[in-house]
Amino acid sequence: MLPTSISADPIFYSLTPEISGLETRLCPLPAWLQVQEPNMPPVPNYKLSMSIPEWLQAIQTYMKMLQYNHTGTQFFEIRKTRPLSGLMETAKEMTRESLPIKCLEAVILGIYLTNGQPSVERFPISFKTHFSGNYFHHVVLGIYCNGRYGSLGMSRRSDLMDKPLTYRTLSDLIFDFEDSYKKYLHSVKKVKIGLYVPHEPHSFQPIEWKQLVLNVSKMMRTEVRKELEKFARDMRMKILKPSSAHSPMKERPRGKSLSPRRRQGSPQRRACRRDKSLLCCVCSVAHTGKLHQVP
């Protein structure tokens, strides 16, 4: 027989007998046990009424809503040698999961969100700094548009991430980062600048992260400025090519196989029609020479 009543913890559920049978009734959870759904920040959408600085500010605001990852564990795997198409898939995953990100993830996300804006050129900027006997690495996404430079990114420090699109030269942008590092007693050792990232999300070409490497700790600012401006001019003229670019492979003709090179002891190939004609000419000349020889 079924029992007329079942005693249970009233916090979670209680069973009460009814005339038609036993009916299960769930009691509401107390407030301290209720878990609210996390807020998912909406992915920014570009509008025709937006200017480029406003669009970049909307992207940076979205990154700040995701927050910087202080856990020490990177939630998304970013391999720098991976093709651009694979990195864009990772960026889509970031928008779906809405988890905190670090500087490298912010660069990939910034590239993904600025795709489709051909007037906005994107390139990575990496820093290697020294503080208290340790070396630190940081990367931001450099931006060039309408003759001005700026950046997007994420950092623990507000002045080491995004920069407004107001710098006239690339060297002015780099020197501003260097001055910001000095506030935290970091000395910049190296600066690495990559090439423009193409606006092709399905490209199999990897990102060029360090086309220019400057050991700024051993250079004067005038020398650094000269190198940066020369590199920026070459990038604007788009005459630089990735150092990892290989010569295109020759397409193999259909129906023909590429056999390995013949070894020393391998048998000679059969004479073709052209070779036979040459051999006949040589033999006729030799025979004619013998006829004209003086005995």
LUMFI-465829 format. One line per field, with one value per residue (C-alpha): residue number from 1; residue in one letter; x, y, z. Coordinates in nm, 2 decimals. Example, Ala and Ser with C-alpha at 12.3 -4.5 7.8 and 13.67 -1.06 7.14 Angstrom:
BEGIN
bator 1  2
zalum A  S
east 1.23  1.37
north -0.45  -0.11
up 0.78  0.71
# end
This chain:
BEGIN
bator 1  2  3  4  5  6  7  8  9  10  11  12  13  14  15  16  17  18  19  20  21  22  23  24  25  26  27  28  29  30  31  32  33  34  35  36  37  38  39  40  41  42  43  44  45  46  47  48  49  50  51  52  53  54  55  56  57  58  59  60  61  62  63  64  65  66  67  68  69  70  71  72  73  74  75  76  77  78  79  80  81  82  83  84  85  86  87  88  89  90  91  92  93  94  95  96  97  98  99  100  101  102  103  104  105  106  107  108  109  110  111  112  113  114  115  116  117  118  119  120  121  122  123  124  125  126  127  128  129  130  131  132  133  134  135  136  137  138  139  140  141  142  143  144  145  146  147  148  149  150  151  152  153  154  155  156  157  158  159  160  161  162  163  164  165  166  167  168  169  170  171  172  173  174  175  176  177  178  179  180  181  182  183  184  185  186  187  188  189  190  191  192  193  194  195  196  197  198  199  200  201  202  203  204  205  206  207  208  209  210  211  212  213  214  215  216  217  218  219  220  221  222  223  224  225  226  227  228  229  230  231  232  233  234  235  236  237  238  239  240  241  242  243  244  245  246  247  248  249  250  251  252  253  254  255  256  257  258  259  260  261  262  263  264  265  266  267  268  269  270  271  272  273  274  275  276  277  278  279  280  281  282  283  284  285  286  287  288  289  290  291  292  293  294  295
zalum M  L  P  T  S  I  S  A  D  P  I  F  Y  S  L  T  P  E  I  S  G  L  E  T  R  L  C  P  L  P  A  W  L  Q  V  Q  E  P  N  M  P  P  V  P  N  Y  K  L  S  M  S  I  P  E  W  L  Q  A  I  Q  T  Y  M  K  M  L  Q  Y  N  H  T  G  T  Q  F  F  E  I  R  K  T  R  P  L  S  G  L  M  E  T  A  K  E  M  T  R  E  S  L  P  I  K  C  L  E  A  V  I  L  G  I  Y  L  T  N  G  Q  P  S  V  E  R  F  P  I  S  F  K  T  H  F  S  G  N  Y  F  H  H  V  V  L  G  I  Y  C  N  G  R  Y  G  S  L  G  M  S  R  R  S  D  L  M  D  K  P  L  T  Y  R  T  L  S  D  L  I  F  D  F  E  D  S  Y  K  K  Y  L  H  S  V  K  K  V  K  I  G  L  Y  V  P  H  E  P  H  S  F  Q  P  I  E  W  K  Q  L  V  L  N  V  S  K  M  M  R  T  E  V  R  K  E  L  E  K  F  A  R  D  M  R  M  K  I  L  K  P  S  S  A  H  S  P  M  K  E  R  P  R  G  K  S  L  S  P  R  R  R  Q  G  S  P  Q  R  R  A  C  R  R  D  K  S  L  L  C  C  V  C  S  V  A  H  T  G  K  L  H  Q  V  P
east 0.00  0.10  0.16  -0.08  0.19  0.56  0.79  1.06  1.26  1.01  1.28  1.30  0.97  0.68  0.43  0.07  -0.21  -0.50  -0.84  -0.75  -0.41  -0.06  0.04  0.39  0.42  0.75  0.81  1.00  1.37  1.48  1.65  2.00  1.96  1.83  2.09  2.03  2.13  2.45  2.41  2.52  2.65  2.51  2.76  2.79  2.64  2.78  2.53  2.57  2.51  2.82  3.16  3.47  3.58  3.23  3.24  3.58  3.45  3.15  3.38  3.61  3.30  3.19  3.53  3.52  3.18  3.34  3.59  3.96  4.04  4.21  4.18  4.52  4.35  4.30  3.95  4.02  4.31  4.49  4.77  4.95  5.04  4.68  4.52  4.30  3.99  4.04  4.11  3.78  3.60  3.75  3.63  3.28  3.30  3.41  3.09  2.88  3.04  3.09  3.37  3.65  3.94  4.31  4.51  4.58  4.21  4.11  4.33  4.16  3.81  3.90  4.00  3.67  3.45  3.63  3.60  3.41  3.55  3.81  3.90  4.02  4.36  4.45  4.80  4.93  5.17  5.36  5.57  5.83  5.90  6.12  6.02  6.17  6.39  6.10  6.00  5.64  5.47  5.17  4.99  4.73  4.56  4.69  4.44  4.51  4.23  4.21  4.57  4.54  4.66  4.50  4.45  4.21  4.28  4.25  4.49  4.49  4.59  4.34  4.62  4.78  4.49  4.28  4.41  4.19  4.22  4.41  4.78  4.94  5.22  5.29  5.59  5.36  5.14  5.43  5.59  5.26  5.26  5.62  5.54  5.24  5.47  5.71  5.42  5.43  5.82  5.83  6.11  6.02  6.28  6.14  5.86  5.72  5.49  5.31  5.15  4.80  4.55  4.34  3.96  3.90  3.76  3.80  4.17  4.41  4.70  4.82  4.87  5.21  5.29  5.65  5.74  5.94  6.13  6.30  6.53  6.42  6.62  6.94  6.82  6.78  6.42  6.53  6.64  6.32  6.11  6.30  6.25  5.88  5.80  5.98  5.79  5.46  5.51  5.59  5.28  5.06  5.20  5.14  5.48  5.57  5.51  5.49  5.82  5.64  5.51  5.63  5.66  5.34  5.36  5.35  5.04  5.11  4.97  4.69  4.77  5.15  5.34  5.64  5.89  6.21  6.54  6.72  7.00  7.35  7.31  6.96  6.92  6.91  6.57  6.48  6.56  6.27  6.21  6.41  6.70  6.69  6.70  7.00  7.17  7.12  7.27  7.57  7.62  7.59  7.85  8.09  8.04  8.11  8.42  8.55  8.50  8.71  8.99  9.33  9.45
north 0.00  0.35  0.56  0.83  1.09  1.12  1.34  1.52  1.84  2.12  2.35  2.15  1.96  1.82  1.55  1.60  1.34  1.45  1.28  1.17  1.04  1.16  1.49  1.62  1.99  2.17  2.44  2.76  2.78  3.04  3.36  3.25  2.93  3.10  3.15  3.43  3.38  3.57  3.88  3.82  4.14  4.20  4.18  4.53  4.58  4.84  5.11  5.33  5.63  5.54  5.70  5.48  5.62  5.55  5.20  5.13  5.27  5.03  4.73  4.84  4.88  4.53  4.39  4.58  4.42  4.08  4.18  4.10  3.74  3.75  3.37  3.28  3.03  3.11  3.00  3.00  2.84  3.09  2.95  3.22  2.99  2.90  3.02  3.33  3.13  2.91  3.21  3.37  3.06  3.10  3.46  3.35  3.11  3.41  3.59  3.29  3.21  3.57  3.47  3.70  3.74  3.84  4.06  3.79  3.69  4.06  4.10  3.81  3.94  4.29  4.15  3.96  4.26  4.50  4.27  4.42  4.77  4.81  5.16  5.02  4.86  4.62  4.50  4.34  4.54  4.33  4.46  4.29  4.46  4.41  4.47  4.34  4.08  3.94  3.98  4.04  4.02  4.21  4.26  4.50  4.55  4.85  5.05  5.28  5.48  5.81  5.90  5.84  5.56  5.40  5.06  4.81  4.56  4.44  4.48  4.51  4.88  5.11  5.30  4.98  4.87  5.09  5.42  5.68  5.72  6.05  5.97  6.12  5.87  5.51  5.63  5.86  5.57  5.34  5.62  5.67  5.31  5.33  5.63  5.44  5.15  5.39  5.48  5.12  5.10  4.88  4.93  4.84  4.60  4.51  4.61  4.38  4.50  4.28  4.34  4.44  4.16  4.10  4.15  3.79  3.58  3.26  3.32  3.03  3.28  3.31  3.65  3.80  3.90  4.03  4.17  4.44  4.38  4.67  4.64  4.98  4.95  4.98  5.24  5.62  5.75  5.92  5.58  5.42  5.69  5.66  5.28  5.30  5.57  5.38  5.06  5.25  5.41  5.07  4.92  5.20  5.14  4.77  4.67  4.45  4.08  3.83  3.67  3.33  3.36  3.08  3.07  2.93  2.56  2.47  2.29  1.93  1.85  1.61  1.26  1.29  1.18  1.34  1.06  1.08  1.17  0.89  0.72  0.66  0.29  0.30  0.18  0.44  0.54  0.43  0.66  0.86  0.96  1.28  1.10  0.84  1.11  1.28  0.94  0.88  1.22  1.15  0.80  0.94  1.21  0.96  0.73  1.02  1.11  0.76  0.76  1.08  0.96  0.92  0.56
up 0.00  -0.06  0.25  0.33  0.38  0.30  0.51  0.33  0.35  0.29  0.15  -0.17  -0.21  -0.02  -0.11  0.00  -0.05  -0.26  -0.31  -0.67  -0.56  -0.47  -0.62  -0.62  -0.54  -0.56  -0.30  -0.42  -0.34  -0.09  -0.23  -0.12  -0.33  -0.65  -0.92  -1.17  -1.53  -1.63  -1.84  -2.20  -2.35  -2.70  -2.99  -3.14  -3.49  -3.73  -3.84  -4.14  -3.92  -3.71  -3.77  -3.76  -3.42  -3.28  -3.42  -3.26  -2.93  -2.95  -3.00  -2.71  -2.49  -2.57  -2.48  -2.15  -2.08  -2.12  -1.86  -1.83  -1.73  -1.39  -1.33  -1.47  -1.70  -2.07  -2.18  -2.55  -2.73  -2.96  -3.18  -3.37  -3.65  -3.71  -4.04  -4.02  -4.09  -3.78  -3.56  -3.68  -3.57  -3.23  -3.22  -3.30  -3.00  -2.78  -2.88  -2.80  -2.46  -2.34  -2.11  -1.98  -2.22  -2.22  -2.45  -2.72  -2.73  -2.76  -3.07  -3.24  -3.13  -3.26  -3.60  -3.62  -3.53  -3.76  -4.07  -4.35  -4.30  -4.58  -4.46  -4.13  -4.14  -3.85  -3.74  -3.42  -3.19  -2.93  -2.64  -2.43  -2.10  -1.79  -1.43  -1.11  -1.28  -1.48  -1.85  -1.95  -2.29  -2.41  -2.75  -2.88  -3.22  -3.40  -3.61  -3.90  -4.07  -4.25  -4.17  -3.80  -3.57  -3.26  -3.10  -2.95  -2.68  -2.32  -2.02  -1.64  -1.70  -1.87  -2.05  -2.20  -2.41  -2.64  -2.77  -2.95  -3.33  -3.30  -3.35  -3.66  -3.68  -3.58  -3.37  -3.17  -3.08  -2.98  -2.77  -2.59  -2.49  -2.38  -2.16  -2.01  -1.92  -1.74  -1.50  -1.38  -1.37  -1.68  -1.92  -2.28  -2.43  -2.77  -2.99  -3.27  -3.54  -3.79  -4.12  -4.21  -4.15  -4.46  -4.45  -4.56  -4.28  -4.48  -4.57  -4.50  -4.46  -4.10  -3.93  -3.96  -3.60  -3.62  -3.95  -3.78  -3.45  -3.27  -2.98  -2.84  -2.52  -2.73  -2.97  -2.95  -3.00  -3.32  -3.46  -3.34  -3.50  -3.83  -3.85  -3.75  -4.00  -4.28  -4.19  -4.17  -4.51  -4.67  -4.51  -4.64  -4.99  -4.93  -5.07  -4.77  -4.80  -4.51  -4.42  -4.40  -4.75  -4.97  -5.35  -5.51  -5.59  -5.95  -6.05  -6.16  -6.51  -6.50  -6.61  -6.55  -6.24  -6.10  -6.08  -5.87  -6.01  -6.19  -6.00  -6.13  -6.18  -6.32  -6.68  -6.96  -7.10  -7.45  -7.73  -7.85  -8.21  -8.18  -8.02  -8.31  -8.57  -8.40  -8.38  -8.75  -8.84  -8.63  -8.78  -9.14  -9.07  -8.92  -9.22  -9.46  -9.27  -9.30  -9.68  -9.71  -9.49  -9.65  -9.62
# end
